[in-house]
Amino acid sequence: MFRNTCGVWARAAALALLALSAGSIGISVQAKTEAQAAVLQTVTLDALPAQGRDMMALIEKGGPFKYNKDGTVFGNREKILPARQRGYYREYTVRTPGESSRGARRIVCGGQQPRAPDACFYTDDHYGSFRQIVR
């Protein structure tokens, strides 16, 4: 939890510096953020933990999901994923063995049809970073 909190503060500080520098050279922060999102690392479906592969199968089936938050709108407040309209992204819990809470692992999928997403992303650090899932 402490690592994630530090990461959020570090990201906020970096974005503040980015905003300051963007204003001085005439590049919008949104354009820089979108450029950063465009170069997200990838992870193959086979390389996900077994629980991640299971969740991808459930997403494609439309559930059933264990947690109430699964399938709800993900706001992309961290702005790591490509900018889209509100409601485009949905989040799903990737179970962590031995964890009594939802843990830090998630899959976030985007698209108008939740069962057939345009793209899905995996995070194992509670939105601190994302890797695009490729097949």
N, C-alpha and C positions, 0 to 999 in steps of 0.2 A: 504494500500500500504506500509506504514512504517513497519507494522508487517511482511509482506512478505519479504521486503528487509533485515530486521534484521535476519529473519529465514535463508535467503540465506547466509548471512555472517557467521552466527553461524554454519551452515552446512559446509561451506567451511573451517572454522577453525577446526571443528571436523574432517573433512577428512584429513586436513594437519597433525593433531596430529596422526590420524590413520596411515597415510603413514609413519610418523617417527617411530611409534612403530612397524609397520609391518616390516619395514626394519631391525629393531634390533632383531626381534624374528623369522624372516624368513617366514612370512606369507604374501602373496600378498594382496595388497589393493583390487584388483578385487575379490579375493576369499572372503574377508571380506564383501565387498559390496554385492556380490551375496548371502551370508549367511543372511545379513540383509534383503534383498529383499524377501528371502524365507519365512520370518516370518511376512510379511505384515498382517495387520489386515484385516478383511473382513466386508462386509456390504451386506445384502440381497437386492435383487432387490426391494422387497416390502418396504424396509426401506429407499430407495432413495427418494429424493423429487419428486413430481409429474413430474417436468420438466426433471429429470433424467430418470425416467421410460419412458417418451415420447421419449427422445433421444435414449434410447436403442431400442425402437421399430423402430425408423427411421433408425438406424444403420442396423438393420436386414432387413429392406426394401430397403436399399441402397439410402435413401434420400426421398424427397429433403431436403437439408440443407439450413439454413438461412444465415450462414456466410461463406465467401470464404475460411477461414482457416479450416472449418469442413471437415474432411476426409484427411487432409494433414499429411505428415510425422511428427511424434513427435520424437525428437532427444534423449530423455532420458538423457539430460545433467546433470540432478540432480543425476542420477544413483541410484534412489530409486527403480525403477522397475528392474526386472531381466534383465541382460545384453543380448541383442540380436543384430543381424545385423541391420545396418541402413535400414530403410524402413519397419521394422517389426511392429512398433507402429504407430497408427494414432490417432489424437486428434479430439474431438468434443466438442462444446460449450453446456453447460447446462445453459439454460436461467435463469437469476435471476430476479424475478418480481421487477419492479421499477428501474432496472439498465438500463441506456441508452447505455452503452458499453457492450462488451462481458462478463464482470464480471470476477469472479475468479473461477467459477465452471466449471470443465471439466470431460469428460469421455475419457480415453485413452484405446484403444483396440489394441491387438496384434494378428497377424496371417497373413497368406498369402492370405486369402479370407476375405476382409473387411466385407462382409455381414454375415459371419459365423466365428467370431473371436475365437481364442483359449482361450483368457482371456481378461476381461475388468476391468478397475480400475477407481475409482471415487476419485476426489480431489475437496475440496471446498475451498482450500487456494492457488490456482494457483501454483500447483506442489510442494508445501511445504511438503505435505504428500499424501499418496495414501492408499485406501482400496480396496481390490479385491472384485469385485461384484460376489456374489454367488446367485444361484437360489434356 
